[in-house]
Amino acid sequence: MRTTLDIPENLLLEAMKVTRARTKTEAIKFALENIIQKNKIKQLKKYRGKVVLDIDLDVMRKRK
């Protein structure tokens, strides 16, 4: 999908340097994927300590 964006050149160049992206598109895709991943991790952290796993590993290992 083609989209026109007004991104400060210095910001985009720094992002390309940090991510070692060869193209502007690659840098933007990397940034978007990173934002999504961080958001998913943040959402998962809400469940920390709230999920009860009553698993007996010995029983599971003997099951075939």
Secondary structure by P-SEA (a helix, b strand, c coil): cbbbbbccaaaaaaaaaaaccccaaaaaaaaaaaaaaaaaaaaaacccccccccccaaaaaacc
